[in-house]
Amino acid sequence: MPPEAADAPGPQALDRLVFRLRLWLSARTLPARIAGRGFSEILTQASSAQPDTWPRFPVPYIAKRVGRVARWPILMRNNRCLRTGLVGFAALRRCGYDPKLHFSVDPKSVGKPRLSAHCWVTLDGVEVINASIPGQVQIHVHAAPALDHHDPRGARA
């Protein structure tokens, strides 16, 4: 085999590169996409991610990559969990999974000038992006419309 062919990235390497670029763009443009929008509008936008439009990467790979693109945010510095939650929720959905986005608040912060809140993403009840914080009270769970698992692309895990 010629050396050029051995060094050329295969379709999987190209898929991973495109996936990482899409995640990076999603994380960087998120502040502009949600600026001035209400909570329900933000969740509607997150749910509008077209399912099964990206290759179906393993969940740990997706979670690791989402964590990397959310590091060192320029904007949304104080809302890192929201940033990773929204980007991760949309990425999982685009890869063909049915994630849920959970929101909680610290009851001790209610009525104070700054409310302490958190969000995380689960898949089949398992925390995959961020983790719940003990002592916080869950106030909302958001799920996008269920995916059709009987599509022509094959069986779903």
Sequence and secondary structure as in RCSB ss.txt:
>XXXX:A:sequence
MPPEAADAPGPQALDRLVFRLRLWLSARTLPARIAGRGFSEILTQASSAQPDTWPRFPVPYIAKRVGRVARWPIL
MRNNRCLRTGLVGFAALRRCGYDPKLHFSVDPKSVGKPRLSAHCWVTLDGVEVINASIPGQVQIHVHAAPALDHH
DPRGARA
>XXXX:A:secstr
  HHHHHS  HHHHHHHHHHHHHHHHHHHHHHHHTT  HHHHHHHHHTS TT S    HHHHHHHHHHHHSS SS
 GGGHHHHHHHHHHHHHHHTT   EEEEEE GGGTTSSS  EEEEEEETTEEEES   TT EEEEEEE S   SS
 TT    
